[in-house]
């Protein structure tokens, strides 16, 4: 059965049907062997890329959270360090005041001891000078009067 019909440049016969069937079989096989696995691979790749993008977003959010926590921790540590610095400064000032007070007390005590020693030496020197002046006065009077003065 031969169907021959000429429509312009296309002739319709059994070979066209055979070619169409061969093309459909070829298309079916190509689809099964190449296109479907490629689509599956592309789908897997697309899923993989989406997973990576979501992981990147999650990691970025975690990084932001960690940065925020780090900044808060840094501020806290700086506040604590400043507080500790002030405490140490106050302790140092307190110790300096105590040392200055103790030193002033020691200086006052040494000054008092030196004043007592000086007064004692002055007192002894006055007694000595008084005794010497009495002797000298007696000698001068004897010399002026040219006679002995009874010492009394």
Short mmCIF file of the C-alpha atoms (twelve columns), coordinates in Angstrom:
data_MODEL
# 
_entry.id   MODEL 
# 
loop_
_atom_site.group_PDB 
_atom_site.id 
_atom_site.type_symbol 
_atom_site.label_atom_id 
_atom_site.label_alt_id 
_atom_site.label_comp_id 
_atom_site.label_asym_id 
_atom_site.label_seq_id 
_atom_site.Cartn_x 
_atom_site.Cartn_y 
_atom_site.Cartn_z 
_atom_site.pdbx_PDB_model_num 
ATOM 1   C CA . UNK A 1   0.000  0.000  0.000   1 
ATOM 2   C CA . UNK A 2   1.600  2.958  -1.201  1 
ATOM 3   C CA . UNK A 3   0.455  6.347  -0.234  1 
ATOM 4   C CA . UNK A 4   2.058  8.923  -2.299  1 
ATOM 5   C CA . UNK A 5   0.981  12.374 -2.075  1 
ATOM 6   C CA . UNK A 6   3.027  15.306 -2.996  1 
ATOM 7   C CA . UNK A 7   2.416  18.435 -1.106  1 
ATOM 8   C CA . UNK A 8   4.851  20.929 -2.164  1 
ATOM 9   C CA . UNK A 9   8.268  19.609 -1.149  1 
ATOM 10  C CA . UNK A 10  7.151  16.876 1.233   1 
ATOM 11  C CA . UNK A 11  6.186  13.442 -0.003  1 
ATOM 12  C CA . UNK A 12  4.151  11.287 2.378   1 
ATOM 13  C CA . UNK A 13  4.773  7.559  2.245   1 
ATOM 14  C CA . UNK A 14  5.618  4.588  4.512   1 
ATOM 15  C CA . UNK A 15  9.187  5.714  5.034   1 
ATOM 16  C CA . UNK A 16  7.963  8.846  6.757   1 
ATOM 17  C CA . UNK A 17  6.002  6.744  9.211   1 
ATOM 18  C CA . UNK A 18  9.012  4.469  9.730   1 
ATOM 19  C CA . UNK A 19  11.257 7.467  10.249  1 
ATOM 20  C CA . UNK A 20  8.736  8.975  12.678  1 
ATOM 21  C CA . UNK A 21  8.626  5.690  14.634  1 
ATOM 22  C CA . UNK A 22  12.447 5.479  14.567  1 
ATOM 23  C CA . UNK A 23  12.641 9.093  15.747  1 
ATOM 24  C CA . UNK A 24  10.214 8.425  18.597  1 
ATOM 25  C CA . UNK A 25  12.166 5.332  19.646  1 
ATOM 26  C CA . UNK A 26  15.411 7.297  19.407  1 
ATOM 27  C CA . UNK A 27  13.860 10.168 21.393  1 
ATOM 28  C CA . UNK A 28  12.560 7.699  24.007  1 
ATOM 29  C CA . UNK A 29  15.997 6.072  24.335  1 
ATOM 30  C CA . UNK A 30  17.832 9.405  24.429  1 
ATOM 31  C CA . UNK A 31  15.371 10.606 27.043  1 
ATOM 32  C CA . UNK A 32  15.921 7.435  29.115  1 
ATOM 33  C CA . UNK A 33  19.682 7.258  28.711  1 
ATOM 34  C CA . UNK A 34  20.758 10.912 28.685  1 
ATOM 35  C CA . UNK A 35  18.113 13.522 29.371  1 
ATOM 36  C CA . UNK A 36  16.471 11.967 32.455  1 
ATOM 37  C CA . UNK A 37  19.848 11.314 34.228  1 
ATOM 38  C CA . UNK A 38  20.945 14.833 33.270  1 
ATOM 39  C CA . UNK A 39  17.757 16.279 34.725  1 
ATOM 40  C CA . UNK A 40  18.209 14.196 37.886  1 
ATOM 41  C CA . UNK A 41  21.827 15.358 38.171  1 
ATOM 42  C CA . UNK A 42  20.773 18.964 37.562  1 
ATOM 43  C CA . UNK A 43  18.021 18.584 40.200  1 
ATOM 44  C CA . UNK A 44  20.492 17.130 42.684  1 
ATOM 45  C CA . UNK A 45  22.951 19.916 41.881  1 
ATOM 46  C CA . UNK A 46  20.194 22.513 42.325  1 
ATOM 47  C CA . UNK A 47  19.257 20.953 45.695  1 
ATOM 48  C CA . UNK A 48  22.937 20.898 46.677  1 
ATOM 49  C CA . UNK A 49  23.332 24.575 45.736  1 
ATOM 50  C CA . UNK A 50  20.184 25.479 47.690  1 
ATOM 51  C CA . UNK A 51  21.486 23.532 50.708  1 
ATOM 52  C CA . UNK A 52  24.813 25.325 50.478  1 
ATOM 53  C CA . UNK A 53  23.055 28.694 50.188  1 
ATOM 54  C CA . UNK A 54  20.910 27.936 53.234  1 
ATOM 55  C CA . UNK A 55  24.008 26.770 55.146  1 
ATOM 56  C CA . UNK A 56  25.787 29.967 54.134  1 
ATOM 57  C CA . UNK A 57  22.852 32.014 55.421  1 
ATOM 58  C CA . UNK A 58  22.796 30.038 58.666  1 
ATOM 59  C CA . UNK A 59  26.553 30.408 59.022  1 
ATOM 60  C CA . UNK A 60  26.270 34.143 58.364  1 
ATOM 61  C CA . UNK A 61  23.597 34.450 61.029  1 
ATOM 62  C CA . UNK A 62  25.723 32.423 63.458  1 
ATOM 63  C CA . UNK A 63  28.701 34.618 62.636  1 
ATOM 64  C CA . UNK A 64  26.647 37.747 63.322  1 
ATOM 65  C CA . UNK A 65  25.451 36.256 66.616  1 
ATOM 66  C CA . UNK A 66  29.002 35.297 67.587  1 
ATOM 67  C CA . UNK A 67  30.271 38.754 66.649  1 
ATOM 68  C CA . UNK A 68  27.548 40.331 68.769  1 
ATOM 69  C CA . UNK A 69  28.368 38.022 71.681  1 
ATOM 70  C CA . UNK A 70  32.054 38.793 71.256  1 
ATOM 71  C CA . UNK A 71  31.383 42.532 71.304  1 
ATOM 72  C CA . UNK A 72  29.224 42.186 74.416  1 
ATOM 73  C CA . UNK A 73  31.891 40.049 76.081  1 
ATOM 74  C CA . UNK A 74  34.577 42.562 75.117  1 
ATOM 75  C CA . UNK A 75  32.536 45.418 76.599  1 
ATOM 76  C CA . UNK A 76  31.980 43.402 79.763  1 
ATOM 77  C CA . UNK A 77  35.691 42.599 80.077  1 
ATOM 78  C CA . UNK A 78  36.616 46.254 79.510  1 
ATOM 79  C CA . UNK A 79  34.128 47.335 82.190  1 
ATOM 80  C CA . UNK A 80  35.515 44.743 84.600  1 
ATOM 81  C CA . UNK A 81  39.084 45.784 83.805  1 
ATOM 82  C CA . UNK A 82  38.250 49.446 84.397  1 
ATOM 83  C CA . UNK A 83  36.521 48.544 87.650  1 
ATOM 84  C CA . UNK A 84  39.515 46.477 88.734  1 
ATOM 85  C CA . UNK A 85  41.824 49.329 87.752  1 
ATOM 86  C CA . UNK A 86  39.812 51.760 89.885  1 
ATOM 87  C CA . UNK A 87  39.808 49.311 92.803  1 
ATOM 88  C CA . UNK A 88  43.575 48.858 92.559  1 
ATOM 89  C CA . UNK A 89  44.040 52.614 92.288  1 
ATOM 90  C CA . UNK A 90  41.909 53.165 95.388  1 
ATOM 91  C CA . UNK A 91  43.786 50.443 97.268  1 
ATOM 92  C CA . UNK A 92  47.099 52.000 96.230  1 
ATOM 93  C CA . UNK A 93  45.957 55.445 97.397  1 
ATOM 94  C CA . UNK A 94  44.747 53.966 100.686 1 
ATOM 95  C CA . UNK A 95  48.061 52.178 101.216 1 
ATOM 96  C CA . UNK A 96  49.959 55.346 100.322 1 
ATOM 97  C CA . UNK A 97  47.899 57.295 102.876 1 
ATOM 98  C CA . UNK A 98  48.587 54.632 105.513 1 
ATOM 99  C CA . UNK A 99  52.317 54.666 104.739 1 
ATOM 100 C CA . UNK A 100 52.349 58.474 104.828 1 
ATOM 101 C CA . UNK A 101 50.523 58.426 108.200 1 
ATOM 102 C CA . UNK A 102 52.934 55.855 109.624 1 
ATOM 103 C CA . UNK A 103 55.910 57.810 108.312 1 
ATOM 104 C CA . UNK A 104 54.548 61.040 109.774 1 
ATOM 105 C CA . UNK A 105 54.076 59.311 113.151 1 
ATOM 106 C CA . UNK A 106 57.638 57.958 112.993 1 
ATOM 107 C CA . UNK A 107 58.947 61.419 112.094 1 
ATOM 108 C CA . UNK A 108 56.994 62.970 114.990 1 
ATOM 109 C CA . UNK A 109 58.304 60.292 117.356 1 
ATOM 110 C CA . UNK A 110 61.906 60.785 116.212 1 
ATOM 111 C CA . UNK A 111 61.480 64.567 116.466 1 
ATOM 112 C CA . UNK A 112 60.110 64.191 120.019 1 
ATOM 113 C CA . UNK A 113 63.033 61.931 120.994 1 
ATOM 114 C CA . UNK A 114 65.526 64.365 119.454 1 
ATOM 115 C CA . UNK A 115 63.821 67.297 121.207 1 
ATOM 116 C CA . UNK A 116 64.064 65.482 124.546 1 
ATOM 117 C CA . UNK A 117 67.725 64.647 123.928 1 
ATOM 118 C CA . UNK A 118 68.425 68.236 122.904 1 
ATOM 119 C CA . UNK A 119 66.611 69.618 125.958 1 
ATOM 120 C CA . UNK A 120 68.506 67.212 128.179 1 
ATOM 121 C CA . UNK A 121 71.838 68.238 126.634 1 
ATOM 122 C CA . UNK A 122 70.878 71.922 126.928 1 
ATOM 123 C CA . UNK A 123 69.943 71.357 130.574 1 
ATOM 124 C CA . UNK A 124 73.256 69.628 131.245 1 
ATOM 125 C CA . UNK A 125 75.101 72.379 129.374 1 
ATOM 126 C CA . UNK A 126 73.322 75.036 131.479 1 
ATOM 127 C CA . UNK A 127 74.263 73.220 134.676 1 
ATOM 128 C CA . UNK A 128 77.826 72.997 133.470 1 
ATOM 129 C CA . UNK A 129 77.873 76.647 132.406 1 
ATOM 130 C CA . UNK A 130 76.288 77.671 135.703 1 
ATOM 131 C CA . UNK A 131 78.894 75.747 137.665 1 
ATOM 132 C CA . UNK A 132 81.681 77.181 135.524 1 
ATOM 133 C CA . UNK A 133 80.260 80.686 135.783 1 
ATOM 134 C CA . UNK A 134 80.168 80.395 139.564 1 
ATOM 135 C CA . UNK A 135 83.794 79.290 139.584 1 
ATOM 136 C CA . UNK A 136 84.728 82.057 137.188 1 
ATOM 137 C CA . UNK A 137 82.777 84.626 139.196 1 
ATOM 138 C CA . UNK A 138 84.519 83.474 142.370 1 
ATOM 139 C CA . UNK A 139 87.912 83.732 140.704 1 
ATOM 140 C CA . UNK A 140 87.129 87.201 139.326 1 
ATOM 141 C CA . UNK A 141 85.914 88.386 142.709 1 
ATOM 142 C CA . UNK A 142 89.028 87.044 144.427 1 
ATOM 143 C CA . UNK A 143 91.182 88.699 141.856 1 
ATOM 144 C CA . UNK A 144 89.378 92.039 142.147 1 
ATOM 145 C CA . UNK A 145 89.181 91.976 145.914 1 
ATOM 146 C CA . UNK A 146 92.502 90.269 146.304 1 
ATOM 147 C CA . UNK A 147 91.320 88.066 149.029 1 
ATOM 148 C CA . UNK A 148 89.638 84.770 149.408 1 
ATOM 149 C CA . UNK A 149 85.945 84.557 149.170 1 
ATOM 150 C CA . UNK A 150 84.282 81.888 151.105 1 
ATOM 151 C CA . UNK A 151 82.281 79.714 148.960 1 
ATOM 152 C CA . UNK A 152 79.121 78.744 150.278 1 
# 
